[in-house]
Structure formats: C-alpha cells, structure tokens
Amino acid sequence: MKIKHVVCSAGRTGFYFDDQKAIKAGARADGSLYVGAPQTPGFSKIRQAGESVSVQIVLEDGQIGWGDCAAVQYSGAGGRDPLFLADTFIPVIENDVAQHLIGQEADSFRRLATDIDQMQVAGKRLHTAIRYGVSQAILDAVAKASGLTMADVVAKEYGTQVRTEPLHIFTQSGDGRYDNADKMIMKGADVLPHGLFNSVEKTGQKGEGLLEYIKWLRKRVLEHLPYEGYKPIFHIDVYGTIGIVFGCSNYKGMADYLATLAEAAHPFALRIEGPMDSDGREEQMRDLRGLRQELDSRGIPVEIVADEWCNTLEDVKYFADNKAGHMIQVKTPDLGSIHNTCEAVLYCKQQGVGAYQGGTCNETDRSAQVCVQCAMATSPDQILAKPGMGVDEGFMVVYNEMNRILALRRHDIGVAK
C-alpha cells in the first residue's frame, strides 16, 4: 500500500510554551500569565499558547494515518530544539518530508520512521517535533495498511508481545497539588501526583515544605480510598531543589532527607524525580549514580528518577548503562521519532532499570494515544497521563486508549497472527 498524499493542519496543544530562562530569572506570574520580556529566542511572550501540527498520511486506498507534531513545555531550553511554531514548520513537512514519503510503501514503521529521524534539510536534522509527529502518522498508516493495531505493528517489528493487562498511569498536578491530588485519588490513579516542586520556596529551605506535603498526601489517600486495597505510588518531581538545599554531590545528606520522606510516605512507595540538577550530562549521571548507590547501600526505600540531561535515546542508554537512577523518564517529544521511545523503553528493561514513558503536558490527545499504543507493546513501568495539567482530561485520554486496545485483544481484532 503506497503513500499518496501528506496533508498538514495547524493545531493547539494541551498546555503552553514557557520561556524557562525568563522564569528562572524571576519573571513574575500574573494569574496564568507571566509579566516581562522573553529571554529565549523565538518566544514572543514568556508564556504563549502551545502549537502543534497534525500530519495526515493518505494511502492509495483512501485510508488515513495521522499523528501530531508537538514539543515540550520548555522548548529551546537545556539544549532542546527551538520553539515549535506551526507556520514555520508546516512548509518543511508539506515540501521536504512529503516529497520523501510520497510513493513509498507503507509496509514498515521502523524503516520509514528511521528514515525521517535521520533525514536532513539544508544540512540539519528535522526538528524533534516534526520527527515525533510524522513518525506517529507513519505508524498509524502502516497499521491501517496491514489491518493491525498500532500496538501490534510495534510488537511485530520489535519481537514483543502486546499487553493483556493495564499499565500504571502517572498523573501530574501542576501547581494545583492539593485539589488535583483529590481528583487523582477519586479516579484511582496508580501513580501520583508529580507535585511540581520546582522552587526552594515550595520544597522548603530545609525540605520542610515537601515533607509536610507528603504527610498530607498520605493522610488524604488513607482517608479517601476509592476502593479497598488502593495503594498508589507517590512520585514527586522536585526539579533539582533537593540538590540546591543539600548539595548535588552530598549523597549522604540527600539520602538522610529522603529516608525521612520515605518514613512519612509509608505504607506508600516513594519515587523522587530529578533530585538534583548538576548542570551537565556527565555531572548529572555521576550524581544520580552516586545517590542511588548511597540509597541502595543503606536500604532506604526511595527510587530516584532521571529526567534532566537525559533527553535523547543515546542519553537514556548512557544513564541506564551507569545505573544513574532507579528509573529513567523517556520524554517522548525530545527523542524525536516515536521508534526511539520504543527502543529506549526496551533498552531500560534490558538493563534492569525502571522505564517511565513520559512526555509533556504540552502535547495533544493524538500524540498521547499513539504513545499508549507504543507502550502497550513495550511495557514500560508507567506511562504519563497527558496532555494538560487538569488531571481529568489527560487521564481520560490515556486510560480510554489503553482500554480500547485491551478490548480489541479480547475479541482478537487487529491482532498480528
């Protein structure tokens, strides 16, 4: 089945683009807006509406495979590609990408996605968001051409089995860490609440703010169990603030504090994402590895999760090889083509490191759905509810897509033979 057309349309995402440099420099929040001048090239405001591009691949029989190009909230920061604006990049897809795809057989997701991931225009690789969205559309087109679900295409090409049981869904609260935690508890979220402890002001000068929040969260869950036996994992992103408070290489001091948090969370398991930000890939790997070794040697029941400075498939492999953390977030838009996400998850599992298939609040319903399809074929330890920060919407998108896949498998529909 050959590819006949590639059609694009501009879209919105489930959140915003934020100028991280300006925010870190002290930009003042005004409601949902920020006051001041942007500092990262490409931004017209410190916070602006997130943009996406829907890519539709039309097959010769009229079937359409589609995906959404999207980039992370903090685009242009930490070595990431620049701000992704639809009007800037639609011509690249409609001209260069379409010219490459039209006429090709939609017979291999992995081959076509790898081609797009490695493709160069004017001597440069395509923006990660383009690679991300076009590869989603390729996966859907190959699935439609072969009469399979997207999950089954991935499983067939990577030699895995599509799951017959649900995955753990991780929900994110944004700054609404109290009201949104209640929503998560009501919905029976497996992993919660993210928490957004992205400043020492929130975490506390001695970590007291985070400690009090964990105590509150534990009490809240126990008082409002949605069903008997509900035992979620507490996963909190601290954006390097524990390292700011105790010192990024002060493994003993951080471990002492994490032991206190684990005691406060009991009987719930605790994961801490981004305990430090060591301002470099090598330094971050070293400090995450050192803290993990300290925790493990002392039997402290806290898992640490790698995020910052772990942005590409190569980064994921490097951190996994060095056991830099107990779990690694595979941040889907940053990895470009979705096949890199599949390979990153499988590599973490091979190395005995936890795999968290994450992403960003600044994605779309479609990119979230395709990520679920890939996750059901690769079995990460948890997947992110996305897009947005409202809990209900992102949880609904991911939960419902996962259950559609499970229902089709029970009826033996779209399954590779």
N, C-alpha and C positions, 0 to 999 in steps of 0.2 A: 504494500500500500504506500504510494508516494505522497509526499507533501506537495500541496498545490498552491497554497497561499499562506502568508503570515500577516495578521491584522492586529493593530495596536490601538489601545484607548487609554487615556489618562484616567487615573483614579485617586482616591484618598485612602489613607491607612487608618488604623485604629487608634493612633496617638499622634505624636508631634515629633518634629526635628528640634532638638535642643542644642544650643551652642555651649558645649561643655566648658570650653575655655573661658567664656564670659561668665558663666555661672560660678566656676571655681574662683574667678577673680572678684566675686562678691556682688554680682548682679542682683538687684532687689526684685523679689517676687511681688506682683500686684494681682491678687486673685489667681487666675490661671495663666496670667501673662508675666513677662519679665520686663523691667524697665531698664533702658540703657542701650548702648550701641553694641552690635555683634562684634566678635573678635576673630571668628573663624571664617576664612574665605568662602564665599558662596552664600552665606547667610544674609538675608535682608533684615531679619529680626532675630533676637536671642531665642525666642520660641516661635516656630511657624508651623503651619499645617503640614502634616506628613503627606507625601505624594507617592503614588505607585503607578505602574504601567501594567495593564492587562495585556498579555500576549496570547493570541489565538492562532493555533496552527490548524489549517484546514486541509483535510485529507481528500484524495481524489474521489472518494465515495460520499463526500459531504459531511462526514463526522468531524468534530472539532475538539482538539485537545487544548487546554488552556491553563495558564499559570499567571502569577502576579510577581512582577519585579518590585522589591521593597528593600529598604536599607534600615540600619539600626537607628535608634533614637539619637545617639551621639555620633552622627555621621561626621567625617572629617577629623575625628579625634583619635589619638592613640595609633597613628599610622594607617587608619582606615581610609578608604576611597572618599572622594569629596561628596558634598551634598548631592543627593539624587533628585533631580527635578525632571518631571515628565517631558516638558517641552524641549529640554536639552537633549534627552536621550532617546526619545521616540524615533527621530530620524536615523539614528545609528541602527536601531533594531529593524526598521522598515527597509533600510537600504542594505547595509553590510551583512547583518545577521540573516535577513530574509534571502538575500542572494546566495548565501552559503547553504541554506536549508532547502529551498525550493528545488524539487526534482529528486531529492534523496528519498530512499526507502525508510519508512518509519518502522524499522524492524529491530532496532537495538537501542534501548535507553542509554546504556553505558557508553556505547560508541559515540552516539550523537551528542550526548551531554559532555563527554570528554573533549570532543572537537570544539564545542562552543566555549568550554572552560579555558582551552588553550589558544583560542583564536585571538589574533591581534589586528588592530586597526590603527594605521599610522604609527606602527611600531610599539603600540601599547596594548595590553590585555584589556578586554572589555570590563566595564565597571562591575563590581561584585553583584550589584543588584540586577544587572542585565543577565549575568550568568545564572543567578538564582532563579529568576522568573522564567527565562527561556527554557531552562532545564526542567522546570515543573511542567511546562506546556509539552515538552518532548516526552516526558514520562507519561502524561495523560494520553498523548497521541499514539504512542506505542501501545499503551494498554487498550485503547479503543480499536486499533488496527488488529490486535491479536485476540480480542474478545476476553481480556483478563482484567482483574482489578489492578490498580497501580501497585498495590502491595504485592500481588502475585508476580508482576513483572520484575520488581526488585528482588524478590525471593528467588525467582528462576535464574536471574542473571548473576546473583551472588551466592547461590547454593545454600540458601537458608530456608527456614520454614515460617510461614505466616502464623502469627499467634492465634490461639483459640481462647485466650484469656485476656482481660483488660490490662492495660499498662497503668502505672501510677501517674496521676496528673498532679502537677505542681502549679499552684495558683499564686498570683502576685497581687499585692495590695496597693502599691504606690504609697503615698503618704497617709492614705486612709487606713492605717494599720489596725485600728480598733473596729470600726464599723465593717470594714471589708473582711476582717477575720471572722466576724459573726456570719457573713454570707458563706464563707468557706466551710465553716462548721455545719451550717444548715444543709449544705449540698454534699457533705461527707467527703470533702477533698482529701486525697491521700497524703498530699504533702502541702504544707502551708507555713508561713504566709508571705515569704520573701521579705517584707517589712520595710525595705528602703531606708536602712540606717546609713545614710550617705554623708553624714557630717558628725564631727565630735560632739556638737551640740545635742544631737539626737542620741548618740551612743553613750555620752557622758564622759566627763573629764577623767574618770576612773573606771568607766564602763558601767556605771550605775544605771544609766537610762535603759540600756539593753537588758540588763539583769532584771529590772523591775518589769519590763515588758514581757519577758519570758515567764515570769511568775504570774503575771496577769493572764497570759495566753493559756498556760497550763490550767489555771483555775477556771477559765472560761470554757475550755473544752470539757473538763470534767463535770461542769455544772449543766452543760447543754449538749450532751451526747446525742447525735442524730439517730444512732442505733446502738444496740448492745454490742460491745466489743470494738467500737470505733477507736482506733489508735493511730492517729496520723503522725507523720514525721515532721518535726519542726525544722524548717530550712530557712535560714535568715541570711540575707546579703548585707554585709557591713561595709562594703566599698573601701576596704583598706583601713578603716578607722581604728580597729584594734591595734594594728601596727603603728598608727600615729600615737596612740595612747601609751603603748608598752615598748615600742621599738620593733622595727621589722625583723631584726635578727635576734631579738630577745625571746628565744623559743621557750625558755623556762617560764618567763613572766607571762607570756601569752598562754602557755599551757595551764599555768595555775589559774588564770582567769577563766579559761574555757572549762576547766574542771568545775568551777563554781556555777557556770551556766548549765552544765550537764546535770548537776545536782538539782538546780532549780527547775529544769525541764522534766525530770523523772516523774512518771514512767515513760515519757515520750522520748524517742531517739532525736538527737540534735545534729544538724548539719550547719556549718558556718561557711558561707561563700565569701571569697575574697577577703580573708582576714587581714592581709596587708597588701599594699601596692608598692612594690620595691623599685619602681621607675625604670624597669628594663626587663627584657625577656629572660636573660641569664640570671639576673638577680632575683626575679620572681620565682623562677624554677628552683633556685637554691634555697630560698626562704620557705617556700611551701614544702619542699622535701624535708628541710630541717625541722619544721614544726610538726609534720606528720611523724617523723621518727621520734620526736620527743613525746608526742601523744601516745604513740603505739608502745613505746618502751615503758611508759608509766601506766598503761592500761586505762587511759582516760577515754570514756565513751563518747567522743565527738568526732565526726567526719568533717574534714575541710574540703572545700570545693574550689577548684581553679577556674578563673574567669579572665581577669585582666591579663594582657600579654600572651594570651592563648587564643589567637584569632584565626589561624589557618589550619589546614589538615596537617601540615608539617609541624606546626606548634603543638597540636594535640598529640601527635606521635612522640614528640620530644618530651613533653610533660609526662605522658604515660610511661615512656621508657624509664624515666627517672623517678617514677612514683611521687611526682610533685603534687601531692594531694590525694585524698581517698577517692575523689570523684572529679571529673572534668566536664565543664559545660561546653557542649558543641553548639556554638552560637551560629545557627543556620545561615543567616544572610551573609555573615562575614566570610564563610567558607566558599562563597560563590556557588557553582553548580551543586545541585542537591545530591549528586552522586558522591561528592566529598563528605557530606554529612553521613551518608550510609557507611562509607569506608571508615570515617572517624569513630563512629559508634562501634563498629565491628572490631576495630583495632583496640579500642579501650577494653572491650570484653576479652579479647585475646590476651592482653597484658594483665588482666586481673584488676583493672581499675574501673571504678564506677563510671557509667556513661549517662550523662544528663543531656538529652536532646532539647536544647533551649531555643533561643531566638530573641525576639524583642517585642515589646508592646506595640512597636511601630510597624507591624506587619498588617496583613489583610486576612479575611476569612479564608480566601482561597489558598494562600501560602500556608496557613495553619492546617488546612485539610490535607494538602499534599504531604506536609511534614508528618502528619499522623499516618498516612499510607506507608511512608518510608519506615516509620518507627515500628509499625506492626510487622514489618518484615525483618527488622534488625534487632528488636527487643532491647532498647536502652532501659536503664533502671527507672527513669522517669522522663516525662515529657512536659513541656511548658504549656499551660493554658494561655492562649493568645488569640487575637491581639487585644490591645487596650489594657486599662488599669481598673476596670469596673467589676472584675471577677465574674459576674453573671454571664456576660457575652462571650468572653474568651473560653470559659469553662464549657459553655453550651456548644460552641463550635467544635472543640476538640473532643469532648465526651460523645457528642452525637455522631461525628465522623467515625470514631473508634467503634461505636456500637453498630453502625451500618456495615462496617467490614465484618464484624463478628456474626451479624445476622446473615449476610450473604454466604459466609462459610458454612453456617449450619444448614443452609439449603443447597450447598455445593454449586454455587453460582459464581462465575468469574474465576474459578479456581484452576490453576495450572495442573494438567494431567501428566 
